[in-house]
Amino acid sequence: MPFGMDSIWLLFAMAYSAGSPLLQWQTLTLIFLSLSILVFSHWLTPGGFAWSLVKTTQTHINGPFGFPFLGQFFMFSSPLAHSKLASTAKYLNSTGLMAFSLGFTRVIISSSPLTAKDILNSPSFANRPIKESAYNLMFHRAMGFAPYGDYWRNLRRISATYLFSPRRIEGSSFYRKVCGERMIEEIAVAMKRERVVAVRKILHLGSLNHVMKVVFGRDFDFNRGDGIELMDLVREGYELLGSFNWGDHVHFLGWLDLNGVRKRSKNLACRVRSFVGKIIEEHRAKGEANGVLGDGGGDFVDVLLNLHGEEGLGDSDMVAVLWEMIFRGTDTVAILLEWILARMVLHPEIQSKAQFEIEEFAGRFTGKTIPTFDSGINELPYLQAIVKETLRLHPPGPLLSWARLAITDVHIGHSFIPQGTMAMVNMWAITHDENIWENPNNFEPERFMREKVGVLGSDLRLAPFGSGRRVCPGKAMGLATVHLWLAQLLQNFRWLPSLDEKESVDLSERLMLSMEMERPLVCRALPRKSGIVNG
């Protein structure tokens, strides 16, 4: 009989039937040793416990053993998970593909552009594993987590044709500029009052208001009423989606709801349905009163209400799609801009070079301010290089935010990946690889002046928005927003360190839902003569 649980049950029967206490003690000792051997035989499988449960004659993918049953829980739930996974893959010579376990969940992770491309572009990885919090928050009906199929393809078509088309991005540029000018005014007020500015809150609220205008067609006052409620909904949503839930990986623990994720996310979903549903009804009533139901020229709600037939969405699906837009559009822009400004404080020579480029460009226009049209940003190559270099050093989604799920058995190179395996790409590891990038830990925007490297997913050396079927649909709008706001912020202010050493720039990272600065940036923003704050 092969060694396993059948053998252990036989030993239990022997111990029960043994008449001698000594024989019972010896048998129980043998049971304990047998269980220990069984546990360690599973634990010592490359990749850990979850991979030991795979019945295959093919060679296991190399990976750390992890803790018995827990796997790499402590590494993966760390605020530095991206760098720890990169170091482990490098140590095990497994940057191409590394296996590890999270409870009963099998995981593979790529730290190489070649295998990353195979994962992200393969139809076998067209689905995403959905966390319980994301499911309860209705994201399984939104583009990010919806299963691959007709419904997902319809959402993708709506996104490309209506929501994030070049025409719509260009059409919203005026309001982007207005949002940037408001942030400039808030920064100037903060400097007069405090002599320093904590930029995170200003950037986050500015980004949130921009998204709300594009999605819902409304401005929000975050000091009262709906604005306060909206901030609370977004804050709790970020906490839930960014938290590690054991129920996602050890399913028999799910019913215990140890972290309270299920209860909190269901309560939040009810509030979201009420909040977003009310706005949808207001748009519907307004459209019917005017005899026109969303002519396509308004906000995202108008667009969705104007869809009919196979493209049309029910109210619950509209709530899910619109709610996801808020999450995908707010966090990334604000966090990326904070990282960029931190780098500008630390690298004044790079800041000056970018400001000179902006002055030359803006000088062609009346009032010497950055124009509203996004196509003009293409004439600021050094500013674009700064954004790319920040995306390389500090990618907001270092593990590409959300993983993929193998929907069939598949091979990546010579490695066999069984159906149901979670696949991830460590973009942070790729963008910090000395075999790919010269001086990878240095901030050098000039590298992108020497070589053209795209960031929209075609070049897996730098693909912060993903690639393939599940690439971020709002990447072009996000970049347009970052480029314009950065140009405005650099044109109007000289960014300098705080005079208080306790507020010095700290580039320590913390991975939550996105990778943010562990210590929020506090610095000085001195008005420049060419800025609008000087009239």
N, C-alpha and C positions, 0 to 999 in steps of 0.2 A: 504493500500500500504506500503510495507516495506521501511524503510528510506534508501535513496540512491540518485543517480543522477537523477532518474525520479522525485523524490519528489522535488529536487532543481529546475529542469526545470519548474515544475508546479508553484513554487513560483515566478520564473522569469516572467511567463505569468501573474500571479496575479498582480505583481508590475507594469507591462506594462499597464494592463487594468484598474488599479485603478485610479479613477478620483481625489481623494483627495491627495494633497501633503503629508499630515500627514500619510495617509494610505500607500502611496508609500514608505515613509521613514521607517515606521514600517516593511513593507514587506522586504525591502532591508536589514534592520538590521537582520531580521529573516533569510534571505539568507546567510548573513555573518556568523551568528552563526551556521547555518546548515552546511556550508562548513567547518567551524572550527571543528565541531563535527566529520564530515566525515574524515577530515585529521587526527585528533587525534585518531579516532577509528582504522585507519590503522596504525598509528605510534605506538600505544600502544600494537600492536600484538607482542608476543614474537618473537624475531628475526628481527623485524622491518618491514618496508614498503613492501619489496618484498615478504615476507612471508604472509602478509595480503591478497595478491592477489590469494593465493592458496585456492581453494574451496575443503575443506575436513572436514569430521566430526571427524577425528582423532586428538588426543591431539597434540598441537604444541610443537616443540622442544624448550627448554628454551634457551634464548639468550637476548642480550641487545637490547633495542628499537632503539637506534641510532637517528640520526636526520631525520626529515620528508624528504622523497624522497632521501636524500643523504645516509642514513644508516650510516655505519661505515667508511665512506670515510676518515675522518681525522685520525682515528686509523690505517687503513690499508695502507695508503700512508705514514705513519711515518717511519723514519729510524729505529725505535725500534718496528715495528709492531709485531714481534714475541713475545717479552716480554710483550707487552701490551695485546695482545690476550691471553697469558698464564695467566696473572693476572686477566683478566676479567672472563675467564673460571673458575678459582679457586674461585673467589669471588661469582660467581653464582652457584657454586657447579655443574658445567657442563663440567668437564674435559673429561668425556666420549664422549659427543657430544654437541656442542653449535651451535646455528643458528645465523646468522646475515645477513644483507643486504648490498649490494654495488649497489646503484641505484636500478635498476629493477632486479639485479642478486641475486638469492637466494644462500646462502653459508652455508655449515656446516663445522665445523673444529673439529678434534679429537685431544685431548691431552693425550690420553691413548693408551698403546700398544694393548689392546684388540680390541677397535673399529678401531684403525688404521689398524690392520690386516684385519678386515672385509672390510674396504674400499679398501685397496691396492690389496687385493687378489680376490675381487669380479668381475666377468665378467660384472656386471652392471656398473662398473666404469672403463671400459677399454679404454674410450676415454679421451682426454684432451680438455678443453676449449681453443680455440686458439685466442690469442690477435690479433688485427688488424696489429700491427707491425710485429708479427711473421708470419702472413699470407702473408703480402706484401714482407717479406724477404724470402719467399719460404719454410719456415719451415713446412708448411702443407704437403710438399712432402718429408720431412725427418723423421727420426724415432721418434723424440721426440713428434711431433704434428700430424703425419699422422693418419687419422681415423683408428680405429680397423677394420681389414678386410684382404683380400688377399694381397693387396699391402704392408700393414704394416707387415704381417707375412713374406713376402718375404724379406723385409729389415732386419727383426729380424734374419732370417736364414742366410742371407749374413753376418751380423755382427758376429754371433756366430761361423760360419764355416770358414770365411775368414779374417775378419778385426781384431777381438779380440780373436782369438783362442790362447790357451796356446803356441803353436808352434810359432805363429807370435810375441807374447809378448816376448818370450824368444829370438827370432831372432833379436829383436830391442834393446836388452839390451846393446850391445856395444855402440850404438850411445847415449843411455841414459847416459852412463858413460862419454862419451866425452862431452856432454852438461853440466854435472855436473862439470867436470874439467874446462870448460870454465868459468862457473860462479865463481868458486874458484879463478881463475886468475883475473877476474874482481873485485872481492871483495878485493883481495890483493892490486890491483892498487888503488882502491878507498881509502883504509886505508892509503896507503903511501901519497896520495894526500890530503885527507881531515881529516885524523885521526879518522874519523867515516865513517860508510857506511849506506846509505839509501837502504835497501835491496829490497824494493818492485819492483822498476824498473828492477833490475837485475834478480829477480826471474821471473817476468812477461815476459821479453824478452827471457830469457832462456827457459821458458816453451813454449812460442809461437814458438820459433825456433825448439824445439823438435817436437812439433805437426806438424809443416810445413814439417819437414824432413820425419816424418812417413806418413803423408797424401800425400804430393806432391813430396817427394824425393829431396827437395831442401833446401839449406841453404840460409838465407836472411841476407843482411846487412841493418840494420835498420837505417842507417845514409844516405842512398841514394836510388834513383830509386824505384824499386818495393817494397823494404823494408819499405820505408816511406809510400807508398800508402797502403800497407798491414796494417801497424799500424793504419792508419787513418780509414780504413774500419772496423777493429776490434773495435776500440774505439767508433765509432759512432753506431755500432751494439749493443754494450753493453749499451750505453745510451738509445737507442730506446727500447730494450727489458726490461730494468730495470725501465723504466718510467711508471707512472700510467696514463692511457688514459681513460678519461670519456666516450669516444665513445664505449668502450668495455662493459659498464654497463648501459648507458643511450643511447639507440640506435638512438633516434631521434636527439641526439646531434652529432652523428657521422659525418653527412654530413658537419657540420661546421668545422671539423678538428681544434678544438680550440687549441690543443697543437702542431699542425703542424706535427703530427706523420705520417699521411698518405703520405703527400708530401715528407717528409724526407726519409721514409722507401722505397718508390717507387724509389726515386732517388738513394738510396744506393743499392737497388736490381739490378738496371741497371749496376752500377759499379762492383758489385760482379759477375754478369753474365759475364761481359767482362773479369775481372781478372781471375776468375776460369776457364772460358771457354777457354781462351788462353792457360792455363797450360794443360788442357785436350787435346787440339789440338796438343800441342807440344809432349805429351806422345803418342798420336795416330800416329803422323808422325814418331816418333822415332821407335815405335814398327813395323810399316809397312816397314820402311827402313831396319830394321834388319830381316824382314821376320817373326817376332814373335810379337804378339799383347798381351802384358802383360802376362808373363808366370806365374804370381802368386807369384813370389819371390821378387817382387819389393815393391813399396809403395801402398797406398790405391787406387790411380788412376789406376795403373796397374791392380790391382785386379778387379776393377769395369769394366774396358775395356775388361777384359778376360771373363766376364760373358755373357752367350748367352741363347737363348730360354726364358723360363719363368723367369729365374733369371735376365736376362739382363735389364739394365736401359737405358732410353734415356738421352741425354746430359743435359736437364734441370733438370731431377731428380738427375743425378750425381752431378750437381752443388749444389743442395739443400742438398744432403747427405754430401758432402765434406765440405760445408760451416758450417753445424751444428757441424761437428767433431771439427772444430777449436774452436767454442764457448764452447763446452762441455769439451774439453781437456785442454784448456789453463788456464781459470780463476780459477777453483777449486784447481789445484795443486799449483799455485803460492800463492793464498790466504791462503791455509792450511799451507804451509811451513812458511809463515810470522807469523802466529799465533804460530806455534811450536817454532820458534826462539825467539819470544817474551817471551814465557814461559821458554825457556832455560836461557835467561838473568835474569829472575825473580827467577829462581830456580836453582842456581849453583850446589847444591848437586845432583839434578836429572841429570843435564848435565854431571857431573863428572862420575856418575854411568853408564850412557849410553856410554861415551867415553871409560871407562874401558872395557865394554863389546865389543865394536868395536875393541879395541886394541888386546884383546885376540883372537877374530875371525880373524882379518887381519893378525895376526902374523903367521898364518899357511901357508900363501902364499908368494911367491917370491915378494920382493919389499914391502911387508906389506901394500898393498893397497886393497881396497874392490874389490872382483872379479866382473866380468861383469855378471855372471849368477845370475838370480833372485832367484833361489831356495836356494842360500846361505843365503839370508836375513831371511829365516825361523830359522836360528841359532842365530838370534838377538832378542830374545823374549822381552827384556826390551825396545828396540827401537820401536818394534811394539806396546808395551803397551803405550808408549809416544804418538804415532800417534793416537791410539784409544782414549786416554784420551783427546787429543786435539779435535778430532772429536766429542767427547761427550760434552765438554764445549763450543766449538766454531764451531758448524756444519756449513760448507759453505752455505748449503741450509737449513736454520732453518725451513722453511715451505715446505721443499722438493722441492724447486725451482718452479716446475710447478704442477698445481692442476689436479684433475680428474673431469670428467663430467659424471653424471648419464645418461645413454642412455636408461634406463627403470625406471619405478617406482620400488622402492626397499625398503626393511626394513633393518635397522641396529639395531639389537636387537629388541626392541619394538617400535622404532621410524620409522615413515613413511617418506621416502625421495622421493619426486616427480621427475619425469623425467626432465632433464634440470638443475638440481641443481649442483652447483660447490662444490666439496669436497676437503678439504685440511687436511693435517696432520701437526701438530705443533711439529716437532721433537725436537726443542729446549725446549719446555715445558716438554716433556717426559724425556729428558736427564738431566733436572734440577729438577725433581720431587723427593722430599725427601722420598716419599713412595716407590720409586723404587731404588734410589741410596743413599748410606750412604755418608754424607757430600757432597752433590751434587755440592756445589759451590767451593770446594777445588780441586786443581790440584794434583791428586794422581794416577800416573800410576800404582802403586803397586796393585790397585784394580783389574787390568786385569792380574796380575801375580797370584792372588789368585783364580780367576774365569775366565774360558774361555768364552768370549762373542764375537761372530762373528759380523762383520760389513757389511756383503754382502747381508743382507736382510732377513735372516732366523729368527733373533731375533729382534723383534720390539722395544725392549728397546733401541737399538742403530742401526738404519738403515739409515745412512746419505746418502746412494745412492738409497734409496727407496726400494720397494719390489714388488713382483708380476710381472704381465705382463709388466709393464712399468719401471722396475728397470733399472738403468743406465747400458747400455751395456759395457761401457768402464771402469767399476769400477776396474777390476783386473789390467789393464794397469796403471790406475791412481795411485793405491796403490803401484805398483811396482816402479813407478817413484818417488813417495814421499819417500818410504823407502830407495832407493838407494841414492837419492840426500841428504836426511837428514844424512845418514851414512857418506857420503863424507864431508858434511859441518861440522859435529861434529868431524870427524877425523882430519880435517885440521885447525880448528879454535877453540879458546876459546871465547865464546860469552859473552860480558860484557856490562854493561850499559854505555851510554855516560857520559863523565865528566861534560857535560853541563846539568844542572837541567831542562832547558827548553826542552830538548830532552829525558826526562825520559820516560820509557815505560808506555803507557796509553792503558788499555785494553777496552776502550769504543768501542762499536760496532756501525756499520752502515750497515743497510740492503739495498743494491742496487740490482743488479741482483744476487749477492751472499753476504754473510755477511762478511764484511771486517773490518779491524781495522780503526776506525774513523781517528786516527792520525797515519800515516805510521811509521813503526818501523825505528828508527835511533839508532844505537848502535856501539860498537867496536867489531871487529873481529881480535883477536890477533893470529898470526900463532903458531901452535903447532909443536914441534920437529918432530913428526911422520908424519906431513903433507907433501903433494907433493910440496907445495909452498916453502918448505925449501930444496927441492932437495933431 
